Amino acid sequence: MSRNASARSEHTQLPLEIIRKALHEAATAPTVYDALDVTGEALRQLADLARAEVHHG
């Protein structure tokens, strides 16, 4: 695998890992409010990641 393809795979894997973790934690959260907190945090992490990628091009 080329270096660029590997880098792209890593960039895709991180958001998928954030989403996977959030879905699992939200599904097992004790209350709907805890589930919303988990999903909100995941959205913040994804937004931060997107901003960082835009800044580093």
PDB file of N, CA, C and O in Angstrom:
ATOM      1  N   MET A   1       0.855  -1.179   0.000  1.00  0.00           N
ATOM      2  CA  MET A   1       0.000   0.000   0.000  1.00  0.00           C
ATOM      3  C   MET A   1       0.893   1.231   0.000  1.00  0.00           C
ATOM      4  O   MET A   1       1.883   1.302   0.727  1.00  0.00           O
ATOM      5  N   SER A   2       0.526   2.188  -0.821  1.00  0.00           N
ATOM      6  CA  SER A   2       1.338   3.397  -0.894  1.00  0.00           C
ATOM      7  C   SER A   2       1.174   4.217   0.384  1.00  0.00           C
ATOM      8  O   SER A   2       0.223   4.041   1.145  1.00  0.00           O
ATOM      9  N   ARG A   3       2.116   5.102   0.590  1.00  0.00           N
ATOM     10  CA  ARG A   3       2.077   5.934   1.795  1.00  0.00           C
ATOM     11  C   ARG A   3       0.820   6.810   1.825  1.00  0.00           C
ATOM     12  O   ARG A   3       0.206   6.959   2.881  1.00  0.00           O
ATOM     13  N   ASN A   4       0.428   7.393   0.682  1.00  0.00           N
ATOM     14  CA  ASN A   4      -0.761   8.237   0.637  1.00  0.00           C
ATOM     15  C   ASN A   4      -2.030   7.437   0.923  1.00  0.00           C
ATOM     16  O   ASN A   4      -2.916   7.908   1.637  1.00  0.00           O
ATOM     17  N   ALA A   5      -2.118   6.232   0.370  1.00  0.00           N
ATOM     18  CA  ALA A   5      -3.287   5.394   0.627  1.00  0.00           C
ATOM     19  C   ALA A   5      -3.350   5.018   2.106  1.00  0.00           C
ATOM     20  O   ALA A   5      -4.430   4.978   2.695  1.00  0.00           O
ATOM     21  N   SER A   6      -2.203   4.748   2.697  1.00  0.00           N
ATOM     22  CA  SER A   6      -2.157   4.415   4.117  1.00  0.00           C
ATOM     23  C   SER A   6      -2.596   5.608   4.957  1.00  0.00           C
ATOM     24  O   SER A   6      -3.349   5.442   5.917  1.00  0.00           O
ATOM     25  N   ALA A   7      -2.144   6.786   4.615  1.00  0.00           N
ATOM     26  CA  ALA A   7      -2.530   7.996   5.353  1.00  0.00           C
ATOM     27  C   ALA A   7      -4.027   8.244   5.235  1.00  0.00           C
ATOM     28  O   ALA A   7      -4.683   8.596   6.216  1.00  0.00           O
ATOM     29  N   ARG A   8      -4.569   8.057   4.028  1.00  0.00           N
ATOM     30  CA  ARG A   8      -6.012   8.245   3.847  1.00  0.00           C
ATOM     31  C   ARG A   8      -6.796   7.229   4.659  1.00  0.00           C
ATOM     32  O   ARG A   8      -7.833   7.560   5.234  1.00  0.00           O
ATOM     33  N   SER A   9      -6.317   6.005   4.711  1.00  0.00           N
ATOM     34  CA  SER A   9      -6.979   4.960   5.484  1.00  0.00           C
ATOM     35  C   SER A   9      -7.001   5.323   6.962  1.00  0.00           C
ATOM     36  O   SER A   9      -8.012   5.120   7.634  1.00  0.00           O
ATOM     37  N   GLU A  10      -5.899   5.857   7.475  1.00  0.00           N
ATOM     38  CA  GLU A  10      -5.841   6.276   8.872  1.00  0.00           C
ATOM     39  C   GLU A  10      -6.805   7.427   9.138  1.00  0.00           C
ATOM     40  O   GLU A  10      -7.441   7.468  10.191  1.00  0.00           O
ATOM     41  N   HIS A  11      -6.920   8.360   8.197  1.00  0.00           N
ATOM     42  CA  HIS A  11      -7.834   9.498   8.366  1.00  0.00           C
ATOM     43  C   HIS A  11      -9.281   9.026   8.378  1.00  0.00           C
ATOM     44  O   HIS A  11     -10.113   9.604   9.078  1.00  0.00           O
ATOM     45  N   THR A  12      -9.590   7.994   7.620  1.00  0.00           N
ATOM     46  CA  THR A  12     -10.939   7.448   7.597  1.00  0.00           C
ATOM     47  C   THR A  12     -11.195   6.616   8.843  1.00  0.00           C
ATOM     48  O   THR A  12     -12.296   6.641   9.392  1.00  0.00           O
ATOM     49  N   GLN A  13     -10.201   5.890   9.284  1.00  0.00           N
ATOM     50  CA  GLN A  13     -10.364   4.983  10.421  1.00  0.00           C
ATOM     51  C   GLN A  13     -10.673   5.732  11.706  1.00  0.00           C
ATOM     52  O   GLN A  13     -11.510   5.275  12.485  1.00  0.00           O
ATOM     53  N   LEU A  14     -10.034   6.858  11.955  1.00  0.00           N
ATOM     54  CA  LEU A  14     -10.264   7.584  13.198  1.00  0.00           C
ATOM     55  C   LEU A  14     -11.716   8.041  13.342  1.00  0.00           C
ATOM     56  O   LEU A  14     -12.309   7.809  14.395  1.00  0.00           O
ATOM     57  N   PRO A  15     -12.317   8.682  12.328  1.00  0.00           N
ATOM     58  CA  PRO A  15     -13.730   9.049  12.480  1.00  0.00           C
ATOM     59  C   PRO A  15     -14.627   7.826  12.683  1.00  0.00           C
ATOM     60  O   PRO A  15     -15.575   7.877  13.466  1.00  0.00           O
ATOM     61  N   LEU A  16     -14.337   6.739  11.988  1.00  0.00           N
ATOM     62  CA  LEU A  16     -15.147   5.532  12.155  1.00  0.00           C
ATOM     63  C   LEU A  16     -15.009   4.965  13.565  1.00  0.00           C
ATOM     64  O   LEU A  16     -15.975   4.448  14.126  1.00  0.00           O
ATOM     65  N   GLU A  17     -13.833   5.060  14.124  1.00  0.00           N
ATOM     66  CA  GLU A  17     -13.613   4.580  15.491  1.00  0.00           C
ATOM     67  C   GLU A  17     -14.363   5.465  16.495  1.00  0.00           C
ATOM     68  O   GLU A  17     -14.950   4.955  17.449  1.00  0.00           O
ATOM     69  N   ILE A  18     -14.347   6.768  16.287  1.00  0.00           N
ATOM     70  CA  ILE A  18     -15.100   7.688  17.154  1.00  0.00           C
ATOM     71  C   ILE A  18     -16.589   7.347  17.096  1.00  0.00           C
ATOM     72  O   ILE A  18     -17.259   7.281  18.126  1.00  0.00           O
ATOM     73  N   ILE A  19     -17.094   7.133  15.893  1.00  0.00           N
ATOM     74  CA  ILE A  19     -18.518   6.820  15.713  1.00  0.00           C
ATOM     75  C   ILE A  19     -18.860   5.480  16.349  1.00  0.00           C
ATOM     76  O   ILE A  19     -19.861   5.363  17.055  1.00  0.00           O
ATOM     77  N   ARG A  20     -18.029   4.463  16.100  1.00  0.00           N
ATOM     78  CA  ARG A  20     -18.281   3.131  16.660  1.00  0.00           C
ATOM     79  C   ARG A  20     -18.341   3.176  18.185  1.00  0.00           C
ATOM     80  O   ARG A  20     -19.237   2.601  18.804  1.00  0.00           O
ATOM     81  N   LYS A  21     -17.371   3.867  18.774  1.00  0.00           N
ATOM     82  CA  LYS A  21     -17.320   3.969  20.231  1.00  0.00           C
ATOM     83  C   LYS A  21     -18.549   4.709  20.764  1.00  0.00           C
ATOM     84  O   LYS A  21     -19.145   4.292  21.757  1.00  0.00           O
ATOM     85  N   ALA A  22     -18.924   5.799  20.106  1.00  0.00           N
ATOM     86  CA  ALA A  22     -20.077   6.585  20.558  1.00  0.00           C
ATOM     87  C   ALA A  22     -21.368   5.779  20.464  1.00  0.00           C
ATOM     88  O   ALA A  22     -22.200   5.828  21.369  1.00  0.00           O
ATOM     89  N   LEU A  23     -21.535   5.042  19.376  1.00  0.00           N
ATOM     90  CA  LEU A  23     -22.738   4.223  19.233  1.00  0.00           C
ATOM     91  C   LEU A  23     -22.823   3.172  20.330  1.00  0.00           C
ATOM     92  O   LEU A  23     -23.890   2.937  20.897  1.00  0.00           O
ATOM     93  N   HIS A  24     -21.700   2.548  20.620  1.00  0.00           N
ATOM     94  CA  HIS A  24     -21.681   1.531  21.675  1.00  0.00           C
ATOM     95  C   HIS A  24     -22.001   2.153  23.030  1.00  0.00           C
ATOM     96  O   HIS A  24     -22.831   1.635  23.777  1.00  0.00           O
ATOM     97  N   GLU A  25     -21.341   3.261  23.340  1.00  0.00           N
ATOM     98  CA  GLU A  25     -21.559   3.901  24.642  1.00  0.00           C
ATOM     99  C   GLU A  25     -22.980   4.450  24.759  1.00  0.00           C
ATOM    100  O   GLU A  25     -23.587   4.365  25.827  1.00  0.00           O
ATOM    101  N   ALA A  26     -23.512   5.007  23.683  1.00  0.00           N
ATOM    102  CA  ALA A  26     -24.874   5.537  23.722  1.00  0.00           C
ATOM    103  C   ALA A  26     -25.890   4.410  23.897  1.00  0.00           C
ATOM    104  O   ALA A  26     -26.870   4.560  24.626  1.00  0.00           O
ATOM    105  N   ALA A  27     -25.655   3.290  23.232  1.00  0.00           N
ATOM    106  CA  ALA A  27     -26.587   2.160  23.327  1.00  0.00           C
ATOM    107  C   ALA A  27     -26.608   1.560  24.725  1.00  0.00           C
ATOM    108  O   ALA A  27     -27.619   0.996  25.144  1.00  0.00           O
ATOM    109  N   THR A  28     -25.509   1.675  25.444  1.00  0.00           N
ATOM    110  CA  THR A  28     -25.434   1.082  26.780  1.00  0.00           C
ATOM    111  C   THR A  28     -25.523   2.125  27.901  1.00  0.00           C
ATOM    112  O   THR A  28     -25.351   1.801  29.076  1.00  0.00           O
ATOM    113  N   ALA A  29     -25.791   3.368  27.526  1.00  0.00           N
ATOM    114  CA  ALA A  29     -25.898   4.436  28.524  1.00  0.00           C
ATOM    115  C   ALA A  29     -27.111   4.202  29.426  1.00  0.00           C
ATOM    116  O   ALA A  29     -28.135   3.695  28.969  1.00  0.00           O
ATOM    117  N   PRO A  30     -26.998   4.567  30.692  1.00  0.00           N
ATOM    118  CA  PRO A  30     -28.100   4.315  31.630  1.00  0.00           C
ATOM    119  C   PRO A  30     -29.342   5.173  31.365  1.00  0.00           C
ATOM    120  O   PRO A  30     -30.458   4.760  31.682  1.00  0.00           O
ATOM    121  N   THR A  31     -29.156   6.353  30.790  1.00  0.00           N
ATOM    122  CA  THR A  31     -30.312   7.215  30.505  1.00  0.00           C
ATOM    123  C   THR A  31     -30.177   7.811  29.113  1.00  0.00           C
ATOM    124  O   THR A  31     -29.096   7.824  28.525  1.00  0.00           O
ATOM    125  N   VAL A  32     -31.284   8.300  28.606  1.00  0.00           N
ATOM    126  CA  VAL A  32     -31.259   8.946  27.295  1.00  0.00           C
ATOM    127  C   VAL A  32     -30.386  10.205  27.340  1.00  0.00           C
ATOM    128  O   VAL A  32     -29.771  10.569  26.338  1.00  0.00           O
ATOM    129  N   TYR A  33     -30.334  10.855  28.473  1.00  0.00           N
ATOM    130  CA  TYR A  33     -29.515  12.062  28.609  1.00  0.00           C
ATOM    131  C   TYR A  33     -28.023  11.730  28.540  1.00  0.00           C
ATOM    132  O   TYR A  33     -27.237  12.474  27.952  1.00  0.00           O
ATOM    133  N   ASP A  34     -27.650  10.615  29.142  1.00  0.00           N
ATOM    134  CA  ASP A  34     -26.261  10.167  29.036  1.00  0.00           C
ATOM    135  C   ASP A  34     -25.927   9.803  27.590  1.00  0.00           C
ATOM    136  O   ASP A  34     -24.833  10.095  27.106  1.00  0.00           O
ATOM    137  N   ALA A  35     -26.868   9.170  26.910  1.00  0.00           N
ATOM    138  CA  ALA A  35     -26.662   8.814  25.505  1.00  0.00           C
ATOM    139  C   ALA A  35     -26.490  10.078  24.652  1.00  0.00           C
ATOM    140  O   ALA A  35     -25.652  10.115  23.751  1.00  0.00           O
ATOM    141  N   LEU A  36     -27.277  11.095  24.938  1.00  0.00           N
ATOM    142  CA  LEU A  36     -27.136  12.358  24.210  1.00  0.00           C
ATOM    143  C   LEU A  36     -25.800  13.022  24.499  1.00  0.00           C
ATOM    144  O   LEU A  36     -25.185  13.593  23.598  1.00  0.00           O
ATOM    145  N   ASP A  37     -25.346  12.955  25.733  1.00  0.00           N
ATOM    146  CA  ASP A  37     -24.034  13.507  26.078  1.00  0.00           C
ATOM    147  C   ASP A  37     -22.925  12.805  25.286  1.00  0.00           C
ATOM    148  O   ASP A  37     -22.013  13.455  24.775  1.00  0.00           O
ATOM    149  N   VAL A  38     -23.011  11.492  25.193  1.00  0.00           N
ATOM    150  CA  VAL A  38     -22.015  10.708  24.459  1.00  0.00           C
ATOM    151  C   VAL A  38     -22.015  11.099  22.987  1.00  0.00           C
ATOM    152  O   VAL A  38     -20.955  11.323  22.401  1.00  0.00           O
ATOM    153  N   THR A  39     -23.201  11.182  22.388  1.00  0.00           N
ATOM    154  CA  THR A  39     -23.257  11.516  20.959  1.00  0.00           C
ATOM    155  C   THR A  39     -22.821  12.954  20.709  1.00  0.00           C
ATOM    156  O   THR A  39     -22.188  13.241  19.693  1.00  0.00           O
ATOM    157  N   GLY A  40     -23.150  13.850  21.618  1.00  0.00           N
ATOM    158  CA  GLY A  40     -22.697  15.233  21.481  1.00  0.00           C
ATOM    159  C   GLY A  40     -21.187  15.346  21.544  1.00  0.00           C
ATOM    160  O   GLY A  40     -20.582  16.100  20.781  1.00  0.00           O
ATOM    161  N   GLU A  41     -20.580  14.604  22.446  1.00  0.00           N
ATOM    162  CA  GLU A  41     -19.122  14.600  22.561  1.00  0.00           C
ATOM    163  C   GLU A  41     -18.487  14.030  21.298  1.00  0.00           C
ATOM    164  O   GLU A  41     -17.470  14.541  20.830  1.00  0.00           O
ATOM    165  N   ALA A  42     -19.073  12.984  20.750  1.00  0.00           N
ATOM    166  CA  ALA A  42     -18.541  12.394  19.514  1.00  0.00           C
ATOM    167  C   ALA A  42     -18.633  13.401  18.364  1.00  0.00           C
ATOM    168  O   ALA A  42     -17.704  13.518  17.565  1.00  0.00           O
ATOM    169  N   LEU A  43     -19.740  14.121  18.283  1.00  0.00           N
ATOM    170  CA  LEU A  43     -19.867  15.137  17.236  1.00  0.00           C
ATOM    171  C   LEU A  43     -18.825  16.241  17.406  1.00  0.00           C
ATOM    172  O   LEU A  43     -18.275  16.739  16.423  1.00  0.00           O
ATOM    173  N   ARG A  44     -18.559  16.619  18.643  1.00  0.00           N
ATOM    174  CA  ARG A  44     -17.523  17.629  18.895  1.00  0.00           C
ATOM    175  C   ARG A  44     -16.160  17.121  18.448  1.00  0.00           C
ATOM    176  O   ARG A  44     -15.394  17.858  17.827  1.00  0.00           O
ATOM    177  N   GLN A  45     -15.855  15.871  18.759  1.00  0.00           N
ATOM    178  CA  GLN A  45     -14.579  15.285  18.357  1.00  0.00           C
ATOM    179  C   GLN A  45     -14.452  15.235  16.833  1.00  0.00           C
ATOM    180  O   GLN A  45     -13.387  15.526  16.288  1.00  0.00           O
ATOM    181  N   LEU A  46     -15.529  14.869  16.152  1.00  0.00           N
ATOM    182  CA  LEU A  46     -15.500  14.821  14.690  1.00  0.00           C
ATOM    183  C   LEU A  46     -15.316  16.219  14.094  1.00  0.00           C
ATOM    184  O   LEU A  46     -14.587  16.388  13.117  1.00  0.00           O
ATOM    185  N   ALA A  47     -15.975  17.212  14.679  1.00  0.00           N
ATOM    186  CA  ALA A  47     -15.821  18.592  14.208  1.00  0.00           C
ATOM    187  C   ALA A  47     -14.388  19.080  14.424  1.00  0.00           C
ATOM    188  O   ALA A  47     -13.816  19.727  13.547  1.00  0.00           O
ATOM    189  N   ASP A  48     -13.811  18.777  15.578  1.00  0.00           N
ATOM    190  CA  ASP A  48     -12.417  19.147  15.857  1.00  0.00           C
ATOM    191  C   ASP A  48     -11.476  18.481  14.857  1.00  0.00           C
ATOM    192  O   ASP A  48     -10.539  19.110  14.365  1.00  0.00           O
ATOM    193  N   LEU A  49     -11.726  17.228  14.565  1.00  0.00           N
ATOM    194  CA  LEU A  49     -10.903  16.492  13.608  1.00  0.00           C
ATOM    195  C   LEU A  49     -11.009  17.115  12.215  1.00  0.00           C
ATOM    196  O   LEU A  49     -10.000  17.280  11.528  1.00  0.00           O
ATOM    197  N   ALA A  50     -12.214  17.456  11.805  1.00  0.00           N
ATOM    198  CA  ALA A  50     -12.413  18.084  10.494  1.00  0.00           C
ATOM    199  C   ALA A  50     -11.706  19.434  10.431  1.00  0.00           C
ATOM    200  O   ALA A  50     -11.069  19.756   9.427  1.00  0.00           O
ATOM    201  N   ARG A  51     -11.814  20.224  11.499  1.00  0.00           N
ATOM    202  CA  ARG A  51     -11.133  21.526  11.537  1.00  0.00           C
ATOM    203  C   ARG A  51      -9.625  21.353  11.437  1.00  0.00           C
ATOM    204  O   ARG A  51      -8.962  22.104  10.721  1.00  0.00           O
ATOM    205  N   ALA A  52      -9.073  20.368  12.149  1.00  0.00           N
ATOM    206  CA  ALA A  52      -7.644  20.126  12.128  1.00  0.00           C
ATOM    207  C   ALA A  52      -7.181  19.717  10.719  1.00  0.00           C
ATOM    208  O   ALA A  52      -6.111  20.130  10.272  1.00  0.00           O
ATOM    209  N   GLU A  53      -7.978  18.917  10.034  1.00  0.00           N
ATOM    210  CA  GLU A  53      -7.612  18.501   8.677  1.00  0.00           C
ATOM    211  C   GLU A  53      -7.650  19.673   7.705  1.00  0.00           C
ATOM    212  O   GLU A  53      -6.828  19.746   6.792  1.00  0.00           O
ATOM    213  N   VAL A  54      -8.593  20.588   7.893  1.00  0.00           N
ATOM    214  CA  VAL A  54      -8.672  21.762   7.022  1.00  0.00           C
ATOM    215  C   VAL A  54      -7.439  22.647   7.249  1.00  0.00           C
ATOM    216  O   VAL A  54      -6.859  23.168   6.296  1.00  0.00           O
ATOM    217  N   HIS A  55      -7.048  22.812   8.508  1.00  0.00           N
ATOM    218  CA  HIS A  55      -5.898  23.663   8.820  1.00  0.00           C
ATOM    219  C   HIS A  55      -4.581  23.063   8.337  1.00  0.00           C
ATOM    220  O   HIS A  55      -3.654  23.793   7.984  1.00  0.00           O
ATOM    221  N   HIS A  56      -4.502  21.734   8.321  1.00  0.00           N
ATOM    222  CA  HIS A  56      -3.248  21.084   7.908  1.00  0.00           C
ATOM    223  C   HIS A  56      -3.298  20.568   6.483  1.00  0.00           C
ATOM    224  O   HIS A  56      -2.346  19.951   6.004  1.00  0.00           O
ATOM    225  N   GLY A  57      -4.391  20.818   5.819  1.00  0.00           N
ATOM    226  CA  GLY A  57      -4.571  20.601   4.413  1.00  0.00           C
ATOM    227  C   GLY A  57      -4.455  19.286   3.854  1.00  0.00           C
ATOM    228  O   GLY A  57      -4.612  19.113   2.646  1.00  0.00           O
TER     229      GLY A  57
END
